[in-house]
Amino acid sequence: MTRSGSTRMPVLPSPTALPLAAALGGLWIVSLVTVALAFPHGTPTSSDPGAPAIPVWVTILPPLVGIALALALPGRRPALAVSAVNARPLLLTTIVLLGCAVAFPVAVGLVPLQGENYVLGKFVLLMLVPALTVLTIRGAVRLEVPRAAWRWWAPAIAVAAWAWLALLAPWIPQHDLSGYDTELLVVAAVATAVTAGLGEELFYRRWLQTRLEALLGPWLGIALASLAFAFMHLGSHGTGNLPLDVARVIAAQGSFGLFMGVLWWRYRNLTLVVLAHLLVNGWGPAVEILHRLS
C-alpha cells in the first residue's frame, strides 16, 4: 500500500527499456570477454600496490553465486518495491545524484584527486552533497519494509557464500601487506570503511539505485547504479588505457555492484549490504593487523 497522495511514476516504456537493458547486458559480456582475452593470467582488482592478479572467472564467480542465492532465498516473499511519492522531488534528487556520480570520477581524473584529497573528494561528492540533497528535497520515494526474519537470514546466507568464494576459497591469491606500517593500515582501513563501505553503499544503493528503480523499474535501476559504481573506480584503478580500464572496472567492480544492487532490491537490508562491502575492502588489512597483534 502507498500513502495517500503517493503517485506511481511510469517506468521507462518497454520499447526503450528492452534495448537499453540488452545494451547494458551486452556491455557487461563484452567487458568480461575483453578482460579474459587481454589478461589470460588475471589482472589486479585492487588499486593497492602489489595487489595480486586475479583471473576473470575468480572475479565474477562470487557475485554470480551471491546474486543467484539472493534471487532464490527465501522461496516466497513479498515484493519490496519502491514507490514514488512526488514526481518533482524524485526527478530533482535523481539529477543531483547522477551529477555527483559523474563528477567524482571526472574530478579524480582531471584535478586529480589523490591521497587525502581523494578521500575528501569522495566524502564531499558521494556523501555530504547527496545527504544534504535527500534531506533537503524530501518526499521523493518511499520504501515499505516488513519486519520479517527472512530479511536477515536469507541475505546472510547469500553474503556468507559470496564471502567464502571471494575471500577464503583456496584459489584466492593473497595480497601481501607485510610491507605496510601498522598505523597506516589502520588509518587506511578506517577511512575506507567510512567512505567506501558505508558511504558508497548509501550513495549508490540507498539513494541512487532506489530513485532509479522508481523511475525505470528495478532491473534498469540496478544496472545503471552498478555501472555508475563501476565507473567511480576508473580514477583509482586506471592504467591510462581507457578501453581496457573500462572493461576491467565493469568486470570486477561492476559485477560486485550488481550483487550489492540485487541484495538491496531483494531485502532492503542496508546493514548486510554495508557488511559485504566492508568485508571486500577490509578483510585483508584486518587479517594482517590481527596477525601482527597475535
C-alpha positions as CSV (number, residue, x, y, z in Angstrom):
1,M,0.0,0.0,0.0
2,T,1.1,3.6,-0.6
3,R,0.4,6.6,1.5
4,S,-2.4,8.9,0.5
5,G,-1.2,11.3,-2.2
6,S,1.5,9.0,-3.4
7,T,2.0,8.6,-7.1
8,R,3.4,5.8,-9.1
9,M,5.9,7.0,-11.7
10,P,5.6,5.4,-15.1
11,V,8.7,3.2,-15.7
12,L,10.6,3.6,-18.9
13,P,8.4,2.3,-21.8
14,S,9.3,-1.2,-22.8
15,P,10.3,-0.3,-26.4
16,T,13.0,1.8,-24.8
17,A,13.7,-0.3,-21.7
18,L,14.4,-3.6,-23.5
19,P,17.1,-2.2,-25.9
20,L,18.7,-0.4,-23.1
21,A,18.7,-3.5,-20.9
22,A,20.1,-5.5,-23.8
23,A,22.9,-2.9,-24.4
24,L,23.9,-2.9,-20.7
25,G,24.0,-6.7,-20.6
26,G,26.0,-6.7,-23.8
27,L,28.5,-4.2,-22.4
28,W,29.0,-6.5,-19.3
29,I,29.6,-9.6,-21.5
30,V,32.0,-7.7,-23.8
31,S,33.9,-6.4,-20.8
32,L,34.2,-9.9,-19.4
33,V,35.5,-11.3,-22.7
34,T,37.9,-8.4,-23.2
35,V,39.4,-8.8,-19.8
36,A,39.7,-12.6,-20.2
37,L,41.5,-12.2,-23.6
38,A,43.7,-9.3,-22.6
39,F,44.7,-10.7,-19.2
40,P,44.6,-14.5,-19.5
41,H,46.5,-14.9,-16.3
42,G,44.4,-12.4,-14.4
43,T,44.6,-8.7,-13.5
44,P,44.5,-6.9,-10.1
45,T,41.1,-5.8,-8.9
46,S,42.6,-3.7,-6.1
47,S,44.4,-0.4,-6.6
48,D,46.8,-1.1,-3.8
49,P,50.4,-1.6,-4.8
50,G,51.4,-5.3,-5.0
51,A,47.8,-6.5,-5.4
52,P,47.7,-10.0,-6.9
53,A,46.4,-10.7,-10.4
54,I,43.0,-12.5,-10.3
55,P,41.5,-14.4,-13.2
56,V,38.2,-13.1,-14.5
57,W,36.3,-16.3,-13.5
58,V,37.6,-15.9,-9.9
59,T,36.4,-12.3,-10.0
60,I,32.8,-13.0,-11.3
61,L,32.0,-16.3,-9.6
62,P,31.4,-14.9,-6.1
63,P,28.9,-12.1,-7.2
64,L,27.1,-14.5,-9.6
65,V,26.6,-17.1,-6.8
66,G,25.5,-14.3,-4.4
67,I,23.0,-13.0,-6.9
68,A,21.6,-16.5,-7.6
69,L,21.1,-17.1,-3.8
70,A,19.6,-13.6,-3.3
71,L,17.1,-14.3,-6.1
72,A,16.2,-17.8,-4.7
73,L,16.0,-17.1,-1.0
74,P,13.5,-17.2,0.5
75,G,11.3,-19.2,-1.9
76,R,8.3,-17.0,-1.4
77,R,8.4,-13.4,-0.2
78,P,6.6,-10.1,-0.8
79,A,7.9,-7.7,-3.4
80,L,9.7,-4.8,-1.7
81,A,9.0,-2.3,-4.4
82,V,9.8,1.4,-4.1
83,S,7.1,3.9,-4.8
84,A,7.4,7.5,-6.0
85,V,5.7,9.9,-3.6
86,N,6.1,13.0,-5.8
87,A,7.5,13.4,-9.3
88,R,9.3,16.7,-8.9
89,P,11.4,15.8,-5.8
90,L,12.2,12.4,-7.4
91,L,13.5,13.9,-10.6
92,L,15.4,16.7,-8.8
93,T,17.2,14.4,-6.4
94,T,17.9,11.8,-9.2
95,I,19.5,14.5,-11.3
96,V,21.7,15.8,-8.5
97,L,22.8,12.3,-7.5
98,L,23.6,11.4,-11.1
99,G,25.6,14.6,-11.3
100,C,27.6,13.6,-8.3
101,A,28.2,10.1,-9.7
102,V,29.6,11.7,-12.9
103,A,31.5,14.5,-11.1
104,F,33.6,12.3,-8.8
105,P,35.5,10.1,-11.4
106,V,35.9,13.3,-13.6
107,A,37.4,15.1,-10.6
108,V,39.7,12.2,-9.8
109,G,41.0,12.2,-13.4
110,L,41.2,15.9,-14.1
111,V,42.1,17.6,-10.8
112,P,43.5,14.9,-9.9
113,L,42.3,13.8,-6.5
114,Q,44.9,11.7,-4.8
115,G,45.8,10.6,-1.2
116,E,43.9,12.6,1.4
117,N,42.2,14.7,-1.3
118,Y,40.8,11.5,-2.8
119,V,39.1,10.6,0.5
120,L,38.0,14.2,1.0
121,G,36.6,14.4,-2.6
122,K,34.7,11.1,-2.1
123,F,33.3,12.4,1.2
124,V,32.1,15.7,-0.3
125,L,30.7,14.4,-3.7
126,L,29.4,11.0,-2.6
127,M,28.3,11.6,1.0
128,L,27.9,15.3,2.0
129,V,26.3,16.7,-1.1
130,P,24.0,13.7,-1.6
131,A,23.0,13.6,2.1
132,L,22.1,17.3,2.0
133,T,20.2,16.8,-1.2
134,V,18.0,14.0,0.1
135,L,17.5,15.6,3.4
136,T,16.5,19.0,1.9
137,I,14.4,17.7,-1.0
138,R,12.0,15.4,0.7
139,G,9.1,13.4,-0.5
140,A,10.8,11.7,-3.4
141,V,10.4,7.9,-2.7
142,R,9.0,5.7,-0.1
143,L,10.0,2.1,0.9
144,E,7.7,-0.1,2.8
145,V,9.8,-2.8,4.5
146,P,8.2,-5.5,6.6
147,R,9.7,-6.7,9.9
148,A,10.4,-10.3,8.9
149,A,13.2,-12.7,9.9
150,W,13.8,-13.7,6.2
151,R,15.2,-10.1,5.6
152,W,18.1,-11.2,7.8
153,W,18.8,-14.9,7.4
154,A,18.3,-15.0,3.6
155,P,20.8,-12.2,2.7
156,A,23.1,-13.5,5.4
157,I,23.4,-16.8,3.6
158,A,24.0,-15.0,0.2
159,V,26.7,-12.8,1.8
160,A,28.3,-15.8,3.6
161,A,28.5,-17.8,0.3
162,W,29.9,-14.8,-1.6
163,A,32.4,-14.1,1.2
164,W,33.8,-17.6,1.2
165,L,34.2,-17.6,-2.6
166,A,35.6,-14.1,-2.7
167,L,37.9,-14.1,0.3
168,L,38.5,-17.6,1.7
169,A,38.4,-20.1,-1.2
170,P,41.7,-21.9,-1.7
171,W,42.2,-20.5,-5.2
172,I,42.1,-16.9,-4.0
173,P,45.6,-15.3,-4.2
174,Q,46.6,-13.5,-1.0
175,H,47.7,-9.8,-1.0
176,D,51.0,-9.4,0.8
177,L,50.6,-6.4,3.2
178,S,53.6,-7.1,5.3
179,G,55.4,-4.0,3.8
180,Y,52.8,-1.6,5.2
181,D,53.2,0.2,8.5
182,T,50.5,-1.0,11.1
183,E,49.4,2.6,11.8
184,L,49.0,3.2,8.0
185,L,46.9,0.0,7.6
186,V,44.6,1.0,10.5
187,V,44.1,4.6,9.3
188,A,43.5,3.4,5.7
189,A,41.1,0.7,6.8
190,V,39.0,3.1,8.9
191,A,38.9,5.7,6.1
192,T,37.9,3.1,3.5
193,A,35.3,1.7,5.9
194,V,33.6,5.1,6.2
195,T,33.9,6.4,2.7
196,A,33.6,3.1,0.8
197,G,31.8,0.5,3.0
198,L,29.3,2.9,4.3
199,G,29.4,6.0,2.0
200,E,29.4,4.2,-1.3
201,E,26.5,1.9,-0.3
202,L,24.5,4.8,1.0
203,F,25.1,6.7,-2.3
204,Y,24.9,4.0,-5.0
205,R,22.3,1.7,-3.4
206,R,20.2,3.5,-0.8
207,W,20.0,6.9,-2.6
208,L,20.7,6.5,-6.3
209,Q,19.5,3.0,-7.1
210,T,16.3,3.5,-5.1
211,R,15.4,6.5,-7.2
212,L,16.4,4.9,-10.5
213,E,14.2,1.9,-9.5
214,A,11.2,4.3,-9.0
215,L,11.8,5.9,-12.4
216,L,13.0,3.0,-14.6
217,G,12.0,-0.2,-12.8
218,P,14.2,-2.5,-10.7
219,W,16.5,-4.1,-13.2
220,L,17.4,-1.0,-15.1
221,G,17.8,0.8,-11.8
222,I,20.2,-1.9,-10.5
223,A,22.1,-2.0,-13.8
224,L,22.6,1.8,-14.1
225,A,23.6,2.2,-10.5
226,S,26.1,-0.6,-10.8
227,L,27.5,0.9,-14.0
228,A,28.0,4.2,-12.2
229,F,29.6,2.4,-9.3
230,A,32.0,0.7,-11.7
231,F,32.9,4.0,-13.4
232,M,33.7,5.5,-10.0
233,H,36.7,3.2,-9.8
234,L,38.2,4.4,-13.1
235,G,40.3,7.1,-11.4
236,S,41.8,4.9,-8.7
237,H,42.1,1.7,-10.9
238,G,43.1,3.3,-14.2
239,T,46.3,2.5,-16.0
240,G,46.0,5.0,-18.9
241,N,44.5,2.6,-21.3
242,L,40.8,3.7,-21.2
243,P,39.1,0.9,-23.1
244,L,40.9,-1.8,-21.1
245,D,40.3,0.2,-17.9
246,V,36.6,0.5,-18.6
247,A,36.4,-3.3,-19.3
248,R,38.3,-4.1,-16.1
249,V,36.1,-2.0,-13.7
250,I,32.9,-3.2,-15.3
251,A,34.0,-6.8,-15.0
252,A,35.2,-6.5,-11.4
253,Q,33.6,-3.6,-9.6
254,G,30.5,-3.7,-11.8
255,S,29.9,-7.4,-11.1
256,F,30.3,-6.7,-7.3
257,G,27.9,-3.7,-7.7
258,L,25.3,-5.9,-9.3
259,F,25.4,-8.3,-6.3
260,M,25.1,-5.3,-3.9
261,G,22.2,-3.9,-6.0
262,V,20.3,-7.2,-6.1
263,L,20.9,-7.6,-2.4
264,W,19.5,-4.2,-1.7
265,W,16.5,-4.6,-4.0
266,R,15.6,-8.1,-2.7
267,Y,15.9,-7.4,1.1
268,R,16.2,-3.6,1.7
269,N,18.7,-4.6,4.4
270,L,21.4,-1.9,4.2
271,T,23.2,-3.4,7.2
272,L,24.2,-6.6,5.3
273,V,24.9,-4.7,2.1
274,V,27.4,-2.5,4.0
275,L,28.8,-5.5,5.8
276,A,29.6,-7.2,2.5
277,H,31.3,-4.0,1.2
278,L,33.3,-3.8,4.5
279,L,34.5,-7.4,4.0
280,V,35.6,-6.9,0.4
281,N,37.7,-3.8,1.4
282,G,38.8,-4.7,4.9
283,W,39.3,-8.4,5.1
284,G,42.9,-8.4,4.0
285,P,44.0,-5.5,6.3
286,A,42.1,-6.9,9.2
287,V,43.8,-10.3,8.9
288,E,47.2,-8.6,8.6
289,I,46.6,-6.4,11.6
290,L,45.3,-9.3,13.8
291,H,48.3,-11.4,12.7
292,R,50.7,-8.7,13.9
293,L,48.9,-8.4,17.2
294,S,48.8,-12.1,17.9
